[in-house]
Amino acid sequence: MGKRKSKAPPPTRVIRRVPTTFNCPFCNHEASVDCRLDKVAEVGEVSCRICLEKFQSAINNLSEPIDVYSEWIDECERANEGES
């Protein structure tokens, strides 16, 4: 008599994490921008460790670090369009 086949365990799922460090649009250093979210005060802050540029914006309970960073990039683009 043969032995019963054991069921193979299900494959592990890879959990993708949202990054919290980004590239700085001013000094072009990689992974030099940190994002901190203060959910109590409802403020998101993005700051570069190299050139010390900072940006703050209002957040809600669904906001992620990438949202604050993308708002910063959008503000930079709007400022550049206004100067031209």
BELGI-V521405 format. One record per pair of residues at least 12 apart in sequence whose ideal C-beta (glycine too) atoms are under 8 Angstrom apart, sorted by the first residue. I is the first residue (numbers start at 1). J is the second residue. Records with the same first field share a line. If there is no record, write none. Layout:
I = J + J
This chain:
18 = 64 + 65 + 66
19 = 65 + 66
20 = 34 + 35 + 65
21 = 33 + 34 + 35
22 = 35 + 46 + 66 + 69
24 = 48 + 50 + 51 + 53
25 = 72 + 73 + 76
26 = 48 + 51 + 53
27 = 48 + 50 + 51 + 53
29 = 48 + 50 + 51
32 = 48 + 49 + 50
33 = 46 + 47 + 48 + 49 + 69
34 = 46 + 47 + 49
35 = 65 + 66 + 68 + 69
37 = 59 + 63 + 64 + 65 + 68
39 = 59 + 61
42 = 58 + 59 + 60
43 = 56 + 57 + 58 + 59
44 = 56 + 57 + 58 + 59 + 63 + 65 + 67 + 68
45 = 68
46 = 68 + 69 + 72
55 = 68 + 71 + 72 + 75
57 = 71 + 72
